[in-house]
Structures are given as structure tokens and as C-alpha cells.
Amino acid sequence: MIRDFAHIHIIPTYRGGDPAPTGYLEWHEWARVQLRAGLRQSKCPKCGRYKFPQELSGEHVRGGPICNECFMKGGDE
């Protein structure tokens, strides 16, 4: 038996400076919009991952801002 089906995934519209979404496809669309808006990623000195400015906590460790995830784990351990 042949079944025809389609999966439609609607991705929201993002603007520069919006907070990061959690979904994989959504994150990639969001990141594309952030780059087009002129925002660039910085490397978190704690985890080594690159994050956009809105994903950084504003707290600094070893000369660089740490990401929100590292900050929530206890940023300056």
C-alpha cells in the first residue's frame, strides 16, 4: 500500500536580537537572521562554545563574557 503524506514545519519569523529558540531548525533560521542583523558570536571562555550576544550573561571570566548556561551552572568555579 502506498501512502502519500507531507510534513509541514512552520518556522516563526525572527528579528535581530531575539532570544534563541530551542528547536534545531528554528535555531538555524534564528542564527541566520542574527548574522544578517550584524550580530556576531563570541567564544565562551568556560565551555568554548560560540554564542550570540543575547546568549551571553554579561559576567566575565578570564577576560571574556560567559554564556548563560555556564553562568547558571556557577560561572566562576
Biopython code that builds the backbone (N, CA, C, O; Angstrom):
import numpy as np
from Bio.PDB.StructureBuilder import StructureBuilder

atoms = [
    (1, "MET", "N", (0.849, -1.171, 0.000)),
    (1, "MET", "CA", (0.000, 0.000, 0.000)),
    (1, "MET", "C", (0.901, 1.243, 0.000)),
    (1, "MET", "O", (1.836, 1.333, 0.796)),
    (2, "ILE", "N", (0.629, 2.166, -0.862)),
    (2, "ILE", "CA", (1.388, 3.411, -0.961)),
    (2, "ILE", "C", (0.631, 4.495, -0.202)),
    (2, "ILE", "O", (-0.566, 4.702, -0.398)),
    (3, "ARG", "N", (1.366, 5.175, 0.667)),
    (3, "ARG", "CA", (0.757, 6.268, 1.428)),
    (3, "ARG", "C", (1.484, 7.560, 1.091)),
    (3, "ARG", "O", (2.709, 7.643, 1.174)),
    (4, "ASP", "N", (0.730, 8.532, 0.722)),
    (4, "ASP", "CA", (1.284, 9.857, 0.467)),
    (4, "ASP", "C", (1.056, 10.709, 1.702)),
    (4, "ASP", "O", (-0.050, 10.767, 2.239)),
    (5, "PHE", "N", (2.110, 11.364, 2.142)),
    (5, "PHE", "CA", (1.960, 12.267, 3.266)),
    (5, "PHE", "C", (3.001, 13.374, 3.150)),
    (5, "PHE", "O", (3.990, 13.250, 2.427)),
    (6, "ALA", "N", (2.762, 14.423, 3.857)),
    (6, "ALA", "CA", (3.684, 15.555, 3.878)),
    (6, "ALA", "C", (3.796, 16.056, 5.311)),
    (6, "ALA", "O", (2.834, 16.030, 6.078)),
    (7, "HIS", "N", (4.973, 16.503, 5.641)),
    (7, "HIS", "CA", (5.203, 17.096, 6.957)),
    (7, "HIS", "C", (5.495, 18.569, 6.731)),
    (7, "HIS", "O", (6.466, 18.915, 6.058)),
    (8, "ILE", "N", (4.674, 19.425, 7.281)),
    (8, "ILE", "CA", (4.866, 20.861, 7.139)),
    (8, "ILE", "C", (5.350, 21.395, 8.478)),
    (8, "ILE", "O", (4.689, 21.258, 9.507)),
    (9, "HIS", "N", (6.519, 22.002, 8.428)),
    (9, "HIS", "CA", (7.108, 22.579, 9.635)),
    (9, "HIS", "C", (7.162, 24.089, 9.443)),
    (9, "HIS", "O", (7.913, 24.588, 8.605)),
    (10, "ILE", "N", (6.367, 24.811, 10.217)),
    (10, "ILE", "CA", (6.305, 26.262, 10.089)),
    (10, "ILE", "C", (7.276, 26.875, 11.086)),
    (10, "ILE", "O", (7.159, 26.686, 12.297)),
    (11, "ILE", "N", (8.238, 27.615, 10.545)),
    (11, "ILE", "CA", (9.249, 28.256, 11.375)),
    (11, "ILE", "C", (8.834, 29.706, 11.588)),
    (11, "ILE", "O", (8.517, 30.404, 10.625)),
    (12, "PRO", "N", (8.833, 30.172, 12.842)),
    (12, "PRO", "CA", (8.449, 31.561, 13.110)),
    (12, "PRO", "C", (9.407, 32.565, 12.467)),
    (12, "PRO", "O", (10.520, 32.220, 12.070)),
    (13, "THR", "N", (8.958, 33.787, 12.376)),
    (13, "THR", "CA", (9.789, 34.865, 11.857)),
    (13, "THR", "C", (10.566, 35.470, 13.021)),
    (13, "THR", "O", (9.992, 35.765, 14.069)),
    (14, "TYR", "N", (11.874, 35.655, 12.835)),
    (14, "TYR", "CA", (12.731, 36.205, 13.887)),
    (14, "TYR", "C", (13.278, 37.550, 13.469)),
    (14, "TYR", "O", (13.320, 37.884, 12.285)),
    (15, "ARG", "N", (13.704, 38.327, 14.475)),
    (15, "ARG", "CA", (14.348, 39.616, 14.245)),
    (15, "ARG", "C", (15.674, 39.627, 14.982)),
    (15, "ARG", "O", (15.863, 38.880, 15.942)),
    (16, "GLY", "N", (16.587, 40.468, 14.539)),
    (16, "GLY", "CA", (17.882, 40.587, 15.197)),
    (16, "GLY", "C", (17.719, 40.940, 16.666)),
    (16, "GLY", "O", (16.974, 41.860, 17.004)),
    (17, "GLY", "N", (18.407, 40.219, 17.541)),
    (17, "GLY", "CA", (18.324, 40.471, 18.972)),
    (17, "GLY", "C", (17.299, 39.629, 19.700)),
    (17, "GLY", "O", (17.251, 39.657, 20.929)),
    (18, "ASP", "N", (16.473, 38.877, 18.979)),
    (18, "ASP", "CA", (15.508, 37.991, 19.626)),
    (18, "ASP", "C", (16.236, 36.903, 20.405)),
    (18, "ASP", "O", (17.336, 36.509, 20.018)),
    (19, "PRO", "N", (15.647, 36.406, 21.498)),
    (19, "PRO", "CA", (16.268, 35.291, 22.218)),
    (19, "PRO", "C", (16.281, 34.023, 21.367)),
    (19, "PRO", "O", (15.442, 33.845, 20.484)),
    (20, "ALA", "N", (17.235, 33.156, 21.644)),
    (20, "ALA", "CA", (17.391, 31.922, 20.877)),
    (20, "ALA", "C", (16.246, 30.947, 21.152)),
    (20, "ALA", "O", (15.849, 30.773, 22.304)),
    (21, "PRO", "N", (15.714, 30.310, 20.108)),
    (21, "PRO", "CA", (14.690, 29.285, 20.292)),
    (21, "PRO", "C", (15.343, 27.955, 20.673)),
    (21, "PRO", "O", (16.567, 27.831, 20.629)),
    (22, "THR", "N", (14.545, 26.979, 21.040)),
    (22, "THR", "CA", (15.085, 25.687, 21.463)),
    (22, "THR", "C", (15.142, 24.653, 20.343)),
    (22, "THR", "O", (15.971, 23.744, 20.407)),
    (23, "GLY", "N", (14.321, 24.751, 19.349)),
    (23, "GLY", "CA", (14.290, 23.750, 18.279)),
    (23, "GLY", "C", (15.475, 23.859, 17.332)),
    (23, "GLY", "O", (16.012, 24.948, 17.124)),
    (24, "TYR", "N", (15.882, 22.737, 16.760)),
    (24, "TYR", "CA", (17.042, 22.679, 15.872)),
    (24, "TYR", "C", (16.844, 23.522, 14.615)),
    (24, "TYR", "O", (17.664, 24.391, 14.317)),
    (25, "LEU", "N", (15.764, 23.274, 13.879)),
    (25, "LEU", "CA", (15.501, 24.037, 12.663)),
    (25, "LEU", "C", (15.256, 25.511, 12.972)),
    (25, "LEU", "O", (15.707, 26.391, 12.238)),
    (26, "GLU", "N", (14.546, 25.768, 14.051)),
    (26, "GLU", "CA", (14.272, 27.136, 14.446)),
    (26, "GLU", "C", (15.556, 27.875, 14.785)),
    (26, "GLU", "O", (15.718, 29.042, 14.428)),
    (27, "TRP", "N", (16.487, 27.186, 15.486)),
    (27, "TRP", "CA", (17.740, 27.831, 15.874)),
    (27, "TRP", "C", (18.541, 28.243, 14.645)),
    (27, "TRP", "O", (19.109, 29.335, 14.620)),
    (28, "HIS", "N", (18.597, 27.398, 13.637)),
    (28, "HIS", "CA", (19.365, 27.722, 12.439)),
    (28, "HIS", "C", (18.766, 28.908, 11.688)),
    (28, "HIS", "O", (19.508, 29.749, 11.180)),
    (29, "GLU", "N", (17.459, 28.990, 11.609)),
    (29, "GLU", "CA", (16.821, 30.147, 10.980)),
    (29, "GLU", "C", (17.085, 31.398, 11.809)),
    (29, "GLU", "O", (17.377, 32.458, 11.256)),
    (30, "TRP", "N", (16.985, 31.280, 13.140)),
    (30, "TRP", "CA", (17.249, 32.395, 14.043)),
    (30, "TRP", "C", (18.693, 32.884, 13.891)),
    (30, "TRP", "O", (18.935, 34.090, 13.832)),
    (31, "ALA", "N", (19.654, 31.954, 13.827)),
    (31, "ALA", "CA", (21.064, 32.315, 13.698)),
    (31, "ALA", "C", (21.325, 33.044, 12.374)),
    (31, "ALA", "O", (22.105, 33.995, 12.334)),
    (32, "ARG", "N", (20.685, 32.607, 11.311)),
    (32, "ARG", "CA", (20.829, 33.267, 10.021)),
    (32, "ARG", "C", (20.359, 34.720, 10.105)),
    (32, "ARG", "O", (20.999, 35.620, 9.560)),
    (33, "VAL", "N", (19.242, 34.940, 10.790)),
    (33, "VAL", "CA", (18.712, 36.289, 10.957)),
    (33, "VAL", "C", (19.658, 37.134, 11.811)),
    (33, "VAL", "O", (19.849, 38.317, 11.527)),
    (34, "GLN", "N", (20.250, 36.548, 12.849)),
    (34, "GLN", "CA", (21.174, 37.289, 13.716)),
    (34, "GLN", "C", (22.398, 37.754, 12.921)),
    (34, "GLN", "O", (22.851, 38.888, 13.077)),
    (35, "LEU", "N", (22.925, 36.875, 12.076)),
    (35, "LEU", "CA", (24.082, 37.238, 11.253)),
    (35, "LEU", "C", (23.740, 38.348, 10.269)),
    (35, "LEU", "O", (24.532, 39.268, 10.066)),
    (36, "ARG", "N", (22.571, 38.264, 9.661)),
    (36, "ARG", "CA", (22.143, 39.310, 8.729)),
    (36, "ARG", "C", (21.936, 40.640, 9.434)),
    (36, "ARG", "O", (22.080, 41.698, 8.821)),
    (37, "ALA", "N", (21.596, 40.594, 10.725)),
    (37, "ALA", "CA", (21.399, 41.820, 11.513)),
    (37, "ALA", "C", (22.732, 42.402, 11.981)),
    (37, "ALA", "O", (22.754, 43.458, 12.613)),
    (38, "GLY", "N", (23.841, 41.727, 11.680)),
    (38, "GLY", "CA", (25.155, 42.235, 12.053)),
    (38, "GLY", "C", (25.681, 41.738, 13.385)),
    (38, "GLY", "O", (26.754, 42.159, 13.818)),
    (39, "LEU", "N", (24.949, 40.851, 14.046)),
    (39, "LEU", "CA", (25.407, 40.309, 15.324)),
    (39, "LEU", "C", (26.407, 39.194, 15.054)),
    (39, "LEU", "O", (26.229, 38.403, 14.128)),
    (40, "ARG", "N", (27.458, 39.132, 15.863)),
    (40, "ARG", "CA", (28.486, 38.108, 15.699)),
    (40, "ARG", "C", (28.649, 37.328, 16.990)),
    (40, "ARG", "O", (28.357, 37.834, 18.074)),
    (41, "GLN", "N", (29.109, 36.113, 16.870)),
    (41, "GLN", "CA", (29.284, 35.249, 18.022)),
    (41, "GLN", "C", (30.625, 35.497, 18.702)),
    (41, "GLN", "O", (31.606, 35.882, 18.067)),
    (42, "SER", "N", (30.638, 35.264, 20.021)),
    (42, "SER", "CA", (31.854, 35.317, 20.827)),
    (42, "SER", "C", (32.020, 33.965, 21.498)),
    (42, "SER", "O", (31.039, 33.287, 21.802)),
    (43, "LYS", "N", (33.262, 33.580, 21.725)),
    (43, "LYS", "CA", (33.539, 32.284, 22.346)),
    (43, "LYS", "C", (33.467, 32.406, 23.863)),
    (43, "LYS", "O", (34.111, 33.271, 24.456)),
    (44, "CYS", "N", (32.686, 31.542, 24.480)),
    (44, "CYS", "CA", (32.594, 31.490, 25.937)),
    (44, "CYS", "C", (33.897, 30.874, 26.457)),
    (44, "CYS", "O", (34.245, 29.765, 26.050)),
    (45, "PRO", "N", (34.634, 31.569, 27.354)),
    (45, "PRO", "CA", (35.892, 31.024, 27.843)),
    (45, "PRO", "C", (35.717, 29.794, 28.736)),
    (45, "PRO", "O", (36.680, 29.063, 28.968)),
    (46, "LYS", "N", (34.526, 29.559, 29.231)),
    (46, "LYS", "CA", (34.284, 28.419, 30.129)),
    (46, "LYS", "C", (34.001, 27.127, 29.359)),
    (46, "LYS", "O", (34.648, 26.110, 29.609)),
    (47, "CYS", "N", (33.043, 27.154, 28.425)),
    (47, "CYS", "CA", (32.660, 25.931, 27.707)),
    (47, "CYS", "C", (33.254, 25.858, 26.299)),
    (47, "CYS", "O", (33.268, 24.788, 25.691)),
    (48, "GLY", "N", (33.744, 26.985, 25.778)),
    (48, "GLY", "CA", (34.351, 27.002, 24.461)),
    (48, "GLY", "C", (33.364, 27.068, 23.307)),
    (48, "GLY", "O", (33.768, 26.977, 22.148)),
    (49, "ARG", "N", (32.101, 27.223, 23.596)),
    (49, "ARG", "CA", (31.092, 27.321, 22.532)),
    (49, "ARG", "C", (30.926, 28.771, 22.102)),
    (49, "ARG", "O", (31.111, 29.696, 22.893)),
    (50, "TYR", "N", (30.575, 28.949, 20.844)),
    (50, "TYR", "CA", (30.341, 30.292, 20.323)),
    (50, "TYR", "C", (28.883, 30.662, 20.546)),
    (50, "TYR", "O", (27.978, 29.881, 20.251)),
    (51, "LYS", "N", (28.669, 31.868, 21.071)),
    (51, "LYS", "CA", (27.318, 32.325, 21.404)),
    (51, "LYS", "C", (27.098, 33.743, 20.878)),
    (51, "LYS", "O", (28.030, 34.543, 20.808)),
    (52, "PHE", "N", (25.856, 34.037, 20.514)),
    (52, "PHE", "CA", (25.484, 35.382, 20.120)),
    (52, "PHE", "C", (25.357, 36.246, 21.374)),
    (52, "PHE", "O", (25.202, 35.707, 22.470)),
    (53, "PRO", "N", (25.418, 37.573, 21.241)),
    (53, "PRO", "CA", (25.377, 38.451, 22.421)),
    (53, "PRO", "C", (24.199, 38.198, 23.366)),
    (53, "PRO", "O", (24.368, 38.277, 24.582)),
    (54, "GLN", "N", (23.024, 37.898, 22.841)),
    (54, "GLN", "CA", (21.872, 37.678, 23.719)),
    (54, "GLN", "C", (21.947, 36.344, 24.462)),
    (54, "GLN", "O", (21.131, 36.092, 25.348)),
    (55, "GLU", "N", (22.917, 35.480, 24.114)),
    (55, "GLU", "CA", (23.115, 34.215, 24.814)),
    (55, "GLU", "C", (24.217, 34.325, 25.872)),
    (55, "GLU", "O", (24.526, 33.345, 26.550)),
    (56, "LEU", "N", (24.810, 35.518, 26.014)),
    (56, "LEU", "CA", (25.869, 35.740, 26.995)),
    (56, "LEU", "C", (25.295, 36.396, 28.239)),
    (56, "LEU", "O", (24.360, 37.192, 28.161)),
    (57, "SER", "N", (25.869, 36.051, 29.397)),
    (57, "SER", "CA", (25.333, 36.525, 30.670)),
    (57, "SER", "C", (25.774, 37.930, 31.037)),
    (57, "SER", "O", (25.090, 38.601, 31.810)),
    (58, "GLY", "N", (26.891, 38.393, 30.507)),
    (58, "GLY", "CA", (27.422, 39.693, 30.917)),
    (58, "GLY", "C", (28.473, 39.557, 32.007)),
    (58, "GLY", "O", (29.223, 40.498, 32.266)),
    (59, "GLU", "N", (28.536, 38.394, 32.648)),
    (59, "GLU", "CA", (29.577, 38.113, 33.637)),
    (59, "GLU", "C", (30.850, 37.723, 32.895)),
    (59, "GLU", "O", (30.795, 37.030, 31.879)),
    (60, "HIS", "N", (31.995, 38.170, 33.407)),
    (60, "HIS", "CA", (33.267, 37.900, 32.740)),
    (60, "HIS", "C", (34.133, 36.967, 33.566)),
    (60, "HIS", "O", (34.208, 37.094, 34.788)),
    (61, "VAL", "N", (34.787, 36.027, 32.890)),
    (61, "VAL", "CA", (35.746, 35.106, 33.489)),
    (61, "VAL", "C", (36.950, 35.072, 32.561)),
    (61, "VAL", "O", (36.800, 34.906, 31.350)),
    (62, "ARG", "N", (38.121, 35.225, 33.111)),
    (62, "ARG", "CA", (39.357, 35.195, 32.313)),
    (62, "ARG", "C", (39.288, 36.097, 31.081)),
    (62, "ARG", "O", (39.722, 35.713, 29.994)),
    (63, "GLY", "N", (38.743, 37.289, 31.261)),
    (63, "GLY", "CA", (38.742, 38.266, 30.181)),
    (63, "GLY", "C", (37.640, 38.162, 29.162)),
    (63, "GLY", "O", (37.649, 38.925, 28.195)),
    (64, "GLY", "N", (36.700, 37.272, 29.317)),
    (64, "GLY", "CA", (35.625, 37.161, 28.342)),
    (64, "GLY", "C", (34.294, 36.912, 28.997)),
    (64, "GLY", "O", (34.232, 36.391, 30.111)),
    (65, "PRO", "N", (33.212, 37.284, 28.309)),
    (65, "PRO", "CA", (31.876, 37.044, 28.869)),
    (65, "PRO", "C", (31.520, 35.562, 28.791)),
    (65, "PRO", "O", (31.809, 34.896, 27.797)),
    (66, "ILE", "N", (30.896, 35.057, 29.839)),
    (66, "ILE", "CA", (30.481, 33.651, 29.836)),
    (66, "ILE", "C", (29.027, 33.550, 29.390)),
    (66, "ILE", "O", (28.240, 34.484, 29.550)),
    (67, "CYS", "N", (28.695, 32.397, 28.829)),
    (67, "CYS", "CA", (27.336, 32.198, 28.328)),
    (67, "CYS", "C", (26.358, 31.985, 29.487)),
    (67, "CYS", "O", (26.758, 31.705, 30.617)),
    (68, "ASN", "N", (25.082, 32.124, 29.177)),
    (68, "ASN", "CA", (24.036, 31.960, 30.188)),
    (68, "ASN", "C", (24.061, 30.566, 30.808)),
    (68, "ASN", "O", (23.824, 30.417, 32.006)),
    (69, "GLU", "N", (24.348, 29.539, 29.996)),
    (69, "GLU", "CA", (24.373, 28.157, 30.503)),
    (69, "GLU", "C", (25.471, 27.972, 31.540)),
    (69, "GLU", "O", (25.234, 27.373, 32.589)),
    (70, "CYS", "N", (26.673, 28.481, 31.262)),
    (70, "CYS", "CA", (27.780, 28.368, 32.216)),
    (70, "CYS", "C", (27.508, 29.199, 33.452)),
    (70, "CYS", "O", (27.856, 28.798, 34.562)),
    (71, "PHE", "N", (26.885, 30.358, 33.270)),
    (71, "PHE", "CA", (26.549, 31.220, 34.413)),
    (71, "PHE", "C", (25.578, 30.514, 35.343)),
    (71, "PHE", "O", (25.719, 30.588, 36.564)),
    (72, "MET", "N", (24.582, 29.820, 34.767)),
    (72, "MET", "CA", (23.600, 29.114, 35.584)),
    (72, "MET", "C", (24.213, 27.929, 36.321)),
    (72, "MET", "O", (23.726, 27.527, 37.377)),
    (73, "LYS", "N", (25.290, 27.370, 35.756)),
    (73, "LYS", "CA", (25.978, 26.249, 36.401)),
    (73, "LYS", "C", (26.931, 26.730, 37.500)),
    (73, "LYS", "O", (27.449, 25.915, 38.264)),
    (74, "GLY", "N", (27.165, 28.029, 37.587)),
    (74, "GLY", "CA", (28.079, 28.545, 38.592)),
    (74, "GLY", "C", (29.338, 29.093, 37.953)),
    (74, "GLY", "O", (30.448, 28.697, 38.307)),
    (75, "GLY", "N", (29.162, 29.995, 37.021)),
    (75, "GLY", "CA", (30.170, 30.603, 36.170)),
    (75, "GLY", "C", (31.603, 30.686, 36.584)),
    (75, "GLY", "O", (32.456, 30.462, 35.726)),
    (76, "ASP", "N", (31.968, 30.988, 37.822)),
    (76, "ASP", "CA", (33.370, 31.222, 38.133)),
    (76, "ASP", "C", (34.009, 30.112, 38.938)),
    (76, "ASP", "O", (34.909, 30.379, 39.735)),
    (77, "GLU", "N", (33.582, 28.900, 38.762)),
    (77, "GLU", "CA", (34.159, 27.774, 39.503)),
    (77, "GLU", "C", (35.554, 27.479, 39.015)),
    (77, "GLU", "O", (36.203, 26.562, 39.519)),
]
sb = StructureBuilder()
sb.init_structure("model")
sb.init_model(0)
sb.init_chain("A")
sb.init_seg("    ")
for serial, (resi, resn, name, xyz) in enumerate(atoms, 1):
    if name == "N":
        sb.init_residue(resn, " ", resi, " ")
    sb.init_atom(name, np.array(xyz, "f"), 0.0, 1.0, " ", f" {name:<3s}", serial, name[0])
structure = sb.get_structure()
